[in-house]
Structures are given as C-alpha cells and as structure tokens.
C-alpha cells in the first residue's frame, strides 16, 4: 500500500497499490511537494502523450480563433489584459432570476418543475377544502396546512 499525506497535518490517506497493473503507487509527498511522477507510477508521460496533449491544445486554440474571426472579434492581447484593473466591476451585468431548481440536465429540471406543480396543485386543492369547512382535508406530504381562523368560544 502507498501512503499519501493530505494537506491537513496528521491526515493519512491510504491507497491500494497498483501491484496488479504492474506499477506500485509511491509516496505522493516529496521534499519539494507533490511529485507528478508518482501519479504515473514512477514514469513520465511518453512523447506520444505529450504530442497528443499539444495537438489537442492547438485544436482548441484554432477553434477559438475561428469563432473570433467569424464574429469579427479581434483578441485584445496580453498587454491589454495586464493593463486591466482586476477589481473593476463590469459596466453591464446580466440580470435574471435564480432558477427554482439546480439540476444536472434540462430533463431533470423539467421533471422537478412538473413534480413541484403537482405538489402546488394538491396543496391548493386541500386548502380550498379546508377553507370550505372540511377539517379532514389531506395535504401533500412535506407541506404545512394553513392556519385555521381564530374562533372565540
């Protein structure tokens, strides 16, 4: 088993060794900090891995340049970026209301909206029954019925 020291002093995290894969996990902390070589099982990425990474980086840059050219936007450059005040607020901000639900996909968000609308409809129906005098009206689970009117007596 290899041992990795976390950022919090005294915390040890144990990782199962990769003996079955032919490499063993080494200590992740070294004198100068985290040693990237440890994450690769003691080996540096080969030339093919470096070339593949550089190729994908060039591809992303080319796609961004094509989008800028298509929209007629010129890049502002490194000097202009350095001259910007990092604490300056934007002149215009987009204002929109917060969503009722944060969800991973639109489909899940739509399902949550539908469930919410069914819940609200059931609550309103039960509230109308209670208002009409039916004290046995069933409210949806997780809701609180509205208070009854005060009657002196």
C-alpha positions as CSV (number, residue, x, y, z in Angstrom):
1,X,0.0,0.0,0.0
2,X,1.1,3.5,-0.7
3,X,0.6,6.4,1.7
4,X,-0.3,10.0,0.7
5,X,-0.2,12.8,3.2
6,X,-3.1,15.2,2.8
7,X,-3.0,19.0,3.2
8,X,-4.2,18.7,6.7
9,X,-1.4,17.8,9.1
10,X,-1.7,14.4,10.5
11,X,-4.2,13.1,8.0
12,X,-3.1,10.0,6.1
13,X,-4.9,8.6,3.2
14,X,-4.1,5.1,2.2
15,X,-4.4,4.0,-1.4
16,X,-4.4,0.4,-2.6
17,X,-1.3,-0.4,-4.5
18,X,-1.4,-0.9,-8.2
19,X,0.5,-4.2,-8.0
20,X,-1.9,-5.9,-10.3
21,X,-1.3,-3.3,-13.0
22,X,2.5,-3.8,-12.7
23,X,3.3,-0.5,-11.0
24,X,3.3,0.4,-7.4
25,X,2.0,3.7,-6.0
26,X,4.7,5.6,-4.3
27,X,4.6,8.3,-1.6
28,X,2.9,11.3,-3.2
29,X,4.8,13.8,-1.0
30,X,8.4,14.5,-1.8
31,X,10.8,17.1,-0.4
32,X,9.7,19.7,-2.9
33,X,6.0,19.0,-2.7
34,X,3.8,16.6,-4.8
35,X,5.9,14.6,-7.3
36,X,3.9,14.2,-10.6
37,X,6.0,11.2,-11.4
38,X,4.3,9.3,-8.5
39,X,0.9,9.8,-10.2
40,X,2.2,8.0,-13.3
41,X,3.5,5.0,-11.4
42,X,7.1,6.4,-11.5
43,X,7.1,7.0,-15.2
44,X,6.9,10.3,-17.1
45,X,4.4,10.5,-20.0
46,X,6.0,9.4,-23.3
47,X,6.5,11.5,-26.4
48,X,3.2,10.3,-27.8
49,X,1.3,11.5,-24.7
50,X,2.9,14.9,-24.9
51,X,2.3,15.2,-28.6
52,X,-1.3,14.3,-28.2
53,X,-1.8,16.9,-25.4
54,X,-0.1,19.6,-27.6
55,X,-2.2,18.6,-30.6
56,X,-5.5,19.0,-28.6
57,X,-4.3,22.3,-27.2
58,X,-3.6,23.6,-30.8
59,X,-7.0,22.3,-31.9
60,X,-8.8,24.3,-29.1
61,X,-6.9,27.4,-30.0
62,X,-7.7,27.0,-33.7
63,X,-11.4,26.6,-32.9
64,X,-11.4,29.7,-30.7
65,X,-9.6,31.7,-33.4
66,X,-12.2,30.6,-36.0
67,X,-15.1,31.7,-33.7
68,X,-13.4,35.1,-33.2
69,X,-12.8,35.6,-36.9
70,X,-16.4,34.5,-37.7
71,X,-17.8,37.1,-35.2
72,X,-15.3,39.8,-36.3
73,X,-13.8,40.0,-32.8
74,X,-10.1,40.8,-32.5
75,X,-8.2,39.4,-29.5
76,X,-7.2,42.2,-27.1
77,X,-3.7,40.8,-26.4
78,X,-1.6,40.1,-23.3
79,X,-0.6,43.8,-22.8
80,X,-4.3,44.9,-22.7
81,X,-5.1,42.1,-20.3
82,X,-2.3,43.2,-17.9
83,X,-3.5,46.8,-18.0
84,X,-7.0,45.9,-16.8
85,X,-7.9,46.6,-13.2
86,X,-8.8,43.2,-11.6
87,X,-11.1,45.0,-9.1
88,X,-13.2,46.9,-11.6
89,X,-16.8,46.0,-11.8
90,X,-18.4,45.2,-15.2
91,X,-20.3,48.1,-16.8
92,X,-23.3,46.0,-17.6
93,X,-24.4,42.7,-15.9
94,X,-26.9,40.2,-16.9
95,X,-29.9,40.1,-14.6
96,X,-32.0,37.1,-14.4
97,X,-34.0,35.4,-11.7
98,X,-32.5,32.3,-10.0
99,X,-33.9,29.0,-11.1
100,X,-36.2,27.1,-8.7
101,X,-34.0,24.1,-9.1
102,X,-30.4,23.4,-9.9
103,X,-30.2,20.2,-11.9
104,X,-27.6,18.4,-14.0
105,X,-29.8,18.3,-17.1
106,X,-32.7,20.1,-18.6
107,X,-34.8,16.9,-18.5
108,X,-34.2,16.5,-14.7
109,X,-35.1,20.2,-14.2
110,X,-38.3,19.8,-16.2
111,X,-39.2,16.8,-14.1
112,X,-38.6,18.7,-10.9
113,X,-40.8,21.6,-12.2
114,X,-43.6,19.1,-13.0
115,X,-43.4,17.5,-9.6
116,X,-43.5,20.9,-8.0
117,X,-46.6,22.0,-10.0
118,X,-48.4,18.8,-9.0
119,X,-47.5,19.4,-5.3
120,X,-48.7,23.0,-5.5
121,X,-52.0,21.9,-7.2
122,X,-52.6,19.3,-4.5
123,X,-51.9,21.8,-1.8
124,X,-54.3,24.4,-3.2
125,X,-57.0,21.8,-3.6
126,X,-56.6,20.7,0.0
127,X,-56.5,24.4,1.2
128,X,-59.8,25.0,-0.7
129,X,-61.4,22.0,1.0
130,X,-60.2,23.2,4.4
131,X,-61.5,26.7,3.7
132,X,-64.9,25.2,2.8
133,X,-65.0,23.6,6.2
134,X,-63.6,20.1,5.7
135,X,-61.2,19.6,8.6
136,X,-60.2,16.2,7.2
137,X,-58.6,17.6,4.1
138,X,-55.4,15.7,3.2
139,X,-52.4,17.9,2.4
140,X,-49.4,16.7,0.5
141,X,-46.5,15.1,2.5
142,X,-44.0,17.8,3.5
143,X,-46.4,20.7,3.5
144,X,-47.9,22.6,6.3
145,X,-51.6,23.3,6.2
146,X,-52.6,27.0,6.5
147,X,-53.7,28.1,10.0
148,X,-57.4,27.9,10.8
149,X,-59.2,31.1,11.6
150,X,-59.4,32.1,15.3
151,X,-62.8,31.4,16.7
152,X,-63.6,32.6,20.2
153,X,-65.8,30.5,22.1
